[in-house]
Amino acid sequence: MTARVRHNASHALANLRHALAGLGLASALVFSAPALADVRIGIAAPLSGSDAVFGTQIRLGVEQAIADINADGGFLGQRGSAVPGDDLGDPKRGSEIAAGFVRDKVQLVVGPFSSGVAMPASAIYGAAGVLAITPSATAPQITERGLATIFRLGGRDDQQSAVAARYLADHATKIAILHDRTTAGKALADAVRKALLADGVKDALYASIDKGDKDVGPLVNRLKTSGAQIAFWGGTQTEAGLLVRQLHDAGSHAVLMGGIGIASDEFATLAGPGAEGTLMTFPADPRQRPDAADLLHRLQAKGTEPDAYTFYAYAAVQIIQQAAGLAKSLDPSALAATMHGGTVFKTVLGDVAFDMKGDVTTPGYGVIPWRKGPTGRIGF
């Protein structure tokens, strides 16, 4: 570069600084260090398809938590941002989402939602050292494989099934076991059946339908013929709602008990009046916790009525932020070490701690009824 060119370039830069000075931009443009990159948090959830109601809850919780944490100083001073990944509730697609997050260096993930997706996806996350917190997947194998960076906020099928089987054995002499043939639904139903058999209780009916099947009439007829007083359902809200509606319309007094897969207001909408009296194995409703009151009111003020998994997803991001503060690092392995260390995190779910497998130490399952509230709305 000639002296004249260097002089002209220097003169042009000086003019640019002078022009920007009045706008307060010169120092930021020329002298400041490059801005720190966002802390990207992946959302691995069914954002479309039949389980989108759950994915929408998870996305709402993650994005609201990130917004609140950003407003309060961020993640070790860095801003967080959400990276949605729609897994459609499909294991193959979930694995593709996981591989994409790994490729794009998204090292923190909330999800997946279901066990069928979480099993293969978490293997990818674990092998790559990505920190993944599922707010909902219940298959014991997810955390039994020794994957150091894989955690879950809900309980496990073996914990949930023990609570369900105990209640069923105490409250019914004829019990039906039903499922939707998905990995998660069948696993939960089979776990309940196994727990009942261990107590000497044999089911009066063991049957299934395909997820997405709208013709539940034949199953309703089989259930009525079996004489079952309570039917345990391993599956999600859609088919459960249709079953309950048709049982109610047929004049059956059989009660449906579901697992965490029916924890959505969509179940009550589909089931209609028959939803009242339905039972569900679930921890205490997070919407009723004092720790969640502020978040609940703020979301309601925006015209949003959050469901349970909104709070589980929000808590997952709170845990990431708090673990980062304690570890003084956003490296997934450092966060995982802090989380495995028995640290108690303050969340909208209350106090949360993890064991060395990555499971919560207090899953808190109980049997919760769906009831009609003062407004006439049926909920849990």
C-alpha positions in Angstrom: 0.0 0.0 0.0 1.4 3.4 -1.0 1.8 6.3 1.4 -0.9 8.2 -0.4 -3.4 5.3 -0.2 -2.6 4.8 3.5 -3.2 8.5 4.1 -6.5 8.4 2.2 -7.7 5.3 4.2 -6.7 6.9 7.5 -8.5 10.2 6.5 -11.7 8.2 5.5 -11.7 6.3 8.8 -11.3 9.5 10.8 -14.2 11.1 8.9 -16.3 8.0 9.7 -15.5 8.2 13.4 -16.3 11.9 13.4 -19.7 11.3 11.7 -20.6 8.5 14.1 -19.4 10.3 17.3 -22.7 12.3 17.5 -24.6 9.0 17.5 -22.4 7.4 20.1 -21.4 4.7 17.7 -17.8 5.3 17.0 -16.3 3.6 20.0 -18.7 0.7 19.7 -17.9 0.2 16.0 -14.2 0.7 16.0 -12.8 0.1 19.5 -15.0 -2.3 21.3 -14.3 -6.0 21.5 -16.5 -8.2 19.4 -19.9 -8.9 21.0 -20.2 -12.3 22.8 -22.2 -14.9 21.0 -25.6 -15.9 22.3 -25.9 -18.9 24.6 -28.0 -21.1 22.3 -30.5 -23.4 23.9 -32.1 -26.0 21.7 -35.7 -27.0 22.0 -36.2 -30.6 20.9 -39.9 -31.2 21.0 -43.0 -32.0 18.8 -43.8 -28.5 17.5 -46.2 -29.9 15.0 -48.2 -33.1 14.6 -50.4 -34.9 17.1 -48.3 -34.1 20.1 -47.7 -30.4 19.2 -49.8 -29.4 22.3 -46.9 -30.6 24.5 -44.2 -29.2 22.3 -45.9 -25.8 22.3 -45.9 -25.9 26.1 -42.2 -26.7 26.2 -41.3 -24.0 23.7 -43.3 -21.4 25.7 -41.5 -22.4 28.9 -38.0 -22.3 27.4 -38.5 -19.0 25.6 -40.1 -17.3 28.6 -37.3 -18.5 30.9 -34.7 -17.2 28.4 -36.4 -13.8 28.2 -36.6 -13.5 32.0 -33.0 -14.6 32.5 -31.8 -12.2 29.8 -33.6 -9.3 31.6 -31.8 -10.3 34.8 -28.2 -10.3 33.5 -28.2 -13.4 31.2 -26.1 -16.6 31.4 -22.8 -15.5 32.9 -23.4 -12.1 31.3 -24.3 -13.5 27.9 -27.7 -13.4 26.3 -29.6 -16.6 25.7 -31.5 -17.5 22.6 -33.8 -20.4 21.7 -33.1 -22.7 18.8 -36.4 -24.7 18.0 -36.1 -28.2 16.6 -39.4 -29.8 15.6 -39.0 -33.6 16.1 -42.6 -34.3 15.2 -42.7 -36.8 18.0 -40.9 -39.2 15.7 -37.7 -41.1 16.8 -36.1 -40.8 13.4 -36.7 -37.1 13.1 -35.6 -36.7 16.8 -32.3 -38.3 15.9 -31.9 -35.9 13.0 -32.7 -32.9 15.2 -30.1 -34.2 17.7 -27.4 -34.7 15.0 -28.2 -31.2 13.6 -27.8 -29.6 17.0 -24.4 -31.4 17.5 -23.3 -30.3 14.0 -24.3 -26.7 14.7 -22.7 -26.7 18.1 -25.9 -26.2 20.1 -24.5 -27.6 23.4 -27.6 -27.1 25.7 -30.9 -28.7 24.9 -34.3 -28.9 26.6 -36.1 -32.1 25.4 -37.1 -34.4 23.9 -40.6 -34.8 25.1 -41.4 -38.5 24.7 -39.3 -41.6 25.7 -39.5 -43.0 22.1 -37.7 -39.9 20.8 -35.5 -39.3 23.9 -33.9 -42.8 23.8 -32.1 -42.5 20.4 -31.7 -38.7 20.6 -30.1 -38.8 24.1 -27.6 -41.3 22.9 -26.5 -38.8 20.3 -26.4 -35.9 22.8 -24.5 -38.0 25.4 -21.9 -39.2 22.9 -21.3 -35.6 21.8 -21.2 -34.2 25.3 -24.3 -32.1 24.8 -26.2 -31.2 28.0 -29.8 -32.3 27.5 -32.6 -32.1 30.1 -35.9 -33.8 29.2 -38.8 -32.3 31.0 -41.0 -35.3 30.5 -39.6 -38.6 29.1 -40.1 -41.4 31.6 -38.2 -44.5 30.3 -35.8 -45.7 32.9 -33.2 -46.6 30.3 -32.7 -42.9 29.4 -30.7 -42.3 32.6 -29.6 -45.9 33.2 -27.0 -45.9 30.4 -24.4 -43.8 32.3 -24.6 -40.8 29.9 -23.0 -38.0 32.0 -24.8 -35.0 30.4 -28.3 -36.4 30.2 -30.9 -35.4 32.8 -34.6 -35.6 33.4 -37.0 -33.4 35.4 -39.9 -35.8 35.6 -40.1 -39.2 37.2 -39.5 -42.6 35.7 -41.9 -45.3 34.5 -40.9 -47.7 37.3 -41.7 -44.9 39.9 -45.0 -43.9 38.1 -46.1 -47.5 37.6 -45.6 -48.4 41.3 -47.9 -45.6 42.4 -50.5 -46.5 39.8 -50.4 -50.2 40.6 -50.8 -49.6 44.3 -53.8 -47.4 43.7 -55.4 -49.8 41.2 -55.0 -52.8 43.5 -56.5 -50.9 46.4 -59.5 -49.5 44.5 -60.6 -52.2 41.9 -61.1 -55.9 41.6 -61.2 -55.8 37.8 -58.6 -53.8 36.0 -57.9 -53.2 32.3 -54.5 -52.3 30.9 -54.6 -50.3 27.6 -51.9 -48.6 25.5 -51.4 -46.8 22.2 -48.6 -49.1 20.9 -46.0 -46.3 21.1 -42.7 -47.0 22.8 -43.5 -44.8 25.8 -47.2 -45.8 26.0 -46.6 -49.5 25.9 -43.6 -49.4 28.3 -45.7 -47.6 30.9 -48.7 -49.9 30.5 -46.5 -53.0 30.7 -44.7 -51.6 33.8 -48.1 -51.2 35.5 -49.1 -54.7 34.5 -45.9 -56.1 35.8 -46.3 -54.3 39.1 -49.8 -55.6 39.5 -48.8 -59.2 38.7 -46.1 -59.0 41.3 -48.8 -58.3 43.8 -50.9 -61.2 42.5 -53.4 -59.1 40.5 -54.1 -60.2 37.0 -55.7 -57.8 34.5 -59.2 -58.5 33.2 -58.2 -57.0 29.8 -54.9 -56.2 28.0 -55.5 -54.4 24.7 -54.2 -51.6 22.5 -55.0 -49.3 19.6 -52.7 -47.5 17.2 -51.8 -43.9 18.1 -53.9 -41.7 15.8 -56.7 -44.2 15.5 -60.0 -42.3 15.7 -62.2 -45.5 15.8 -62.1 -46.4 19.5 -65.5 -48.0 19.5 -64.3 -51.6 19.3 -62.0 -51.0 22.3 -64.8 -49.4 24.2 -67.0 -52.5 23.6 -64.2 -54.8 24.8 -63.7 -52.7 27.9 -67.4 -52.8 28.8 -67.5 -56.6 28.2 -64.5 -57.1 30.5 -66.3 -55.6 33.4 -63.2 -53.6 34.4 -63.9 -50.9 36.9 -60.7 -49.0 36.1 -58.7 -49.0 32.9 -55.1 -47.9 33.0 -54.1 -46.1 29.8 -50.5 -45.9 28.6 -50.5 -43.2 25.9 -51.2 -39.5 25.3 -54.2 -37.3 25.5 -55.9 -37.7 22.1 -57.0 -41.4 22.2 -57.5 -41.2 25.9 -60.0 -38.3 25.4 -61.9 -40.2 22.7 -62.0 -43.3 24.9 -63.4 -41.4 27.9 -66.0 -39.6 25.7 -67.3 -42.8 24.2 -67.4 -44.6 27.5 -69.4 -41.8 29.0 -71.8 -41.7 26.0 -72.3 -45.5 26.3 -73.3 -45.1 30.0 -70.2 -47.0 31.2 -69.0 -46.2 34.8 -65.5 -47.5 34.1 -62.8 -44.9 35.2 -59.8 -44.2 33.1 -56.4 -43.7 34.8 -53.7 -42.2 32.6 -50.0 -41.4 33.0 -48.3 -38.1 32.5 -49.1 -38.3 28.7 -52.7 -37.0 29.3 -51.5 -33.9 31.3 -53.0 -31.5 28.9 -56.2 -29.4 28.8 -56.8 -30.9 25.4 -57.7 -34.2 27.1 -60.6 -32.6 28.9 -61.7 -30.9 25.7 -61.8 -34.2 23.8 -63.3 -36.2 26.7 -66.1 -33.8 27.4 -68.1 -34.3 30.6 -66.6 -37.8 31.1 -63.2 -36.2 31.9 -64.5 -35.5 35.4 -63.3 -38.3 37.6 -60.5 -39.4 35.4 -57.4 -40.2 37.3 -53.8 -39.5 36.5 -50.4 -40.4 37.9 -48.5 -37.1 38.1 -46.5 -34.9 40.5 -48.3 -32.1 42.2 -49.7 -29.6 39.6 -46.9 -27.1 39.1 -49.5 -24.4 38.4 -50.6 -24.7 42.1 -47.1 -24.2 43.5 -46.2 -20.9 45.2 -42.9 -20.9 43.4 -44.8 -20.8 40.1 -47.4 -18.1 41.0 -45.5 -15.2 39.5 -44.8 -16.9 36.2 -48.4 -18.2 36.0 -49.8 -14.7 36.5 -47.5 -13.1 34.0 -48.4 -15.7 31.3 -52.1 -15.4 32.0 -51.8 -11.6 31.8 -50.5 -12.1 28.2 -53.6 -14.2 27.4 -51.8 -17.5 27.7 -53.0 -20.4 29.9 -49.9 -22.5 30.5 -50.1 -26.2 31.0 -47.8 -28.3 33.2 -44.9 -28.8 30.9 -44.5 -25.1 30.4 -43.2 -25.0 34.0 -41.0 -28.1 33.6 -39.3 -26.5 30.6 -39.0 -23.2 32.3 -37.3 -25.0 35.3 -34.9 -26.7 33.0 -33.6 -23.3 31.8 -33.4 -22.0 35.3 -31.2 -25.0 36.3 -28.9 -24.4 33.3 -28.5 -20.7 34.4 -27.9 -21.5 38.1 -25.5 -24.4 37.3 -23.5 -22.1 35.1 -23.3 -19.5 37.9 -22.0 -22.2 40.3 -19.6 -23.8 37.8 -18.6 -20.4 36.4 -18.8 -22.0 33.0 -21.2 -22.9 30.3 -19.3 -26.0 29.3 -21.8 -28.9 29.4 -19.4 -31.2 31.3 -18.9 -28.5 34.0 -22.7 -28.0 34.2 -23.3 -31.7 34.5 -20.7 -32.1 37.2 -22.4 -29.4 39.2 -25.9 -30.9 38.6 -24.7 -34.4 39.6 -23.2 -33.0 42.8 -26.5 -32.9 44.7 -26.9 -29.2 44.2 -30.3 -27.9 45.1 -31.7 -25.6 42.4 -34.5 -23.1 43.1 -37.1 -23.4 40.3 -40.8 -22.8 39.6 -41.2 -26.5 40.5 -39.7 -25.9 43.9 -36.3 -27.2 45.0 -34.8 -29.7 42.5 -31.8 -31.9 42.8 -30.5 -34.8 40.7 -28.9 -38.1 41.6 -25.7 -39.5 39.9 -27.8 -41.0 37.1 -29.4 -37.7 36.2 -32.8 -38.4 37.7 -34.6 -36.0 40.1 -34.3 -37.1 43.7 -38.0 -36.3 44.5 -40.3 -37.3 41.6 -43.3 -36.9 43.9 -45.8 -39.0 42.0 -49.3 -39.2 43.2 -52.8 -40.1 41.8 -54.6 -36.9 40.9 -58.2 -36.6 39.8 -59.6 -34.4 37.1 -62.3 -32.3 38.7 -64.7 -29.5 37.7 -63.6 -26.1 39.1 -65.6 -23.1 40.2 -65.8 -21.9 36.6 -67.1 -25.2 35.3 -63.8 -26.1 33.7 -62.5 -29.6 34.2 -58.9 -29.8 35.1 -56.3 -31.5 37.3 
